[in-house]
Amino acid sequence: MTVNLFSDTQTVPTPEMLQAMIGAEVGDEQRGTDRTVVALQDRVAGLLGHEAGLFLPTGTMCNAIGLRLHIRPGGDEIILHEFAHAVESECGSPAALSGASLRLLHTKSGLFGPSELESAIRPQSRYQPRSRLLVVEQTTNLGGGRIWSAAALDGVLETARSHGLRTHLDGARLMNAAVAASEPPSRFASGFDTAWIDFAKGLGCPFGAVLVGSSELIEEAWRYKQMWGGAMRQAGYLAAACLYALDHNIDRLAEDHELARRLAEGLAHIPGVDLDPADIDTNIVIFGVGDAGGVGAALAERGLELPAVDGSRLRAVTYLGVTRADIDEALALIAEVVGGAR
């Protein structure tokens, strides 16, 4: 048996989603005549509480364009957490594509408050970078899928606005947060200048993300979409999968969260595993095992795929297609390997 808990990017379309894709009405996306793409963009903009949306191939491109919209070449600085996707997994694109320097915040969970943000904002000085943009990740990926509460977001947004900062929400797993917190997505996203959601993770699509913002910002975002090779043609076949996901795959995210809790509670009873189940908010479970490289390799040999976060921690992610039997098998394998290592 092979159990793949590597990431929620491992989802594949269901037969029903594939049927929706086959039947999509399509046109030329670049000319604005693909009605399925237009419908998706408008729907996500409304869902997140913004004026306009832009369909993009990946969440990474959403971040790259979103950051570039707010950064002025010549010393602007982005404030974000050290675990943020734009820091860890985008090949230095904030520097390469936007010419930005980064001011990193350090907390265990990926969450931070107004006081941490305040301390990172630089005074006006010709010797220092200019604090320009705040980036928040909802949920926190390498922080363990933790949720920013609406009140916590309000606090950092108020601090950012008081200092004239622009704001961008990396909402790769925003819908996980909305389901787990029983909040509308707009409650988390509408206060940001730009935001986005990813469809290729828990929502179960093979492709796609939508960036939202004001009509003016999205018009400018189109220029970068074209410049960086993200403009498409008959993209409605892909947008149809995303519309299907919005209709059918949001509420079921709660099942992923329940499986993650089941995994976390089981892990907490395995000697040699370091984990507090109370820290599990959504579908990501990060746990300590001592030698993550060695344990991960031994688990892979037995058919369990888990990535190492660092030298002492592994990450497991639940998603559409993972079952209770998979979780129970994963727990048995981890107990066998970690117990053997001890």
MOWO-V670621 format. One record per backbone hydrogen bond with DSSP energy under -1.0 kcal/mol. CO is the residue of the C=O (numbers start at 1). NH is the residue of the N-H. If there is no record, write none. Layout:
((CO NH) (CO NH))
This chain:
((3 305) (5 317) (7 10) (14 18) (15 19) (16 20) (17 21) (18 22) (19 23) (21 24) (28 33) (29 32) (33 35) (34 38) (35 39) (36 40) (37 41) (38 42) (39 43) (40 44) (41 45) (42 46) (43 47) (44 48) (45 50) (52 213) (54 211) (56 209) (57 208) (58 62) (59 63) (60 64) (61 65) (62 66) (63 67) (64 68) (65 69) (67 70) (67 71) (75 130) (76 101) (77 132) (77 133) (78 103) (79 135) (80 105) (81 84) (84 87) (84 88) (85 89) (90 93) (92 96) (93 97) (94 100) (95 99) (101 78) (103 80) (105 82) (113 117) (114 118) (115 119) (117 121) (125 128) (130 77) (132 166) (133 79) (134 168) (136 170) (140 145) (141 144) (146 140) (149 153) (150 154) (151 155) (152 156) (153 157) (154 158) (155 159) (156 160) (157 161) (158 162) (160 165) (161 164) (166 134) (167 194) (168 136) (169 171) (170 138) (171 174) (173 177) (174 178) (175 179) (176 180) (177 181) (178 183) (184 187) (185 188) (185 189) (186 190) (189 192) (194 169) (195 212) (197 210) (199 205) (201 204) (208 199) (209 56) (210 197) (211 54) (212 195) (213 52) (214 218) (215 219) (216 220) (217 221) (218 222) (220 224) (221 225) (222 226) (223 227) (224 228) (225 230) (226 229) (233 29) (233 235) (235 238) (235 239) (236 240) (238 242) (239 243) (240 244) (241 245) (242 246) (243 247) (244 248) (245 249) (250 253) (251 254) (252 255) (253 257) (254 258) (255 259) (256 260) (257 261) (258 262) (259 263) (260 264) (261 265) (262 266) (263 267) (264 268) (266 269) (267 270) (270 273) (274 288) (276 279) (277 280) (283 318) (285 316) (287 314) (288 274) (289 291) (290 292) (291 295) (292 296) (293 297) (294 298) (295 299) (296 300) (297 301) (299 304) (300 303) (303 3) (305 5) (307 315) (311 292) (312 289) (312 290) (313 309) (313 310) (314 287) (316 285) (319 322) (323 327) (324 328) (325 329) (326 330) (327 331) (328 332) (329 333) (330 334) (331 335) (332 336) (333 337) (334 338) (335 339) (336 340) (337 341) (338 342))
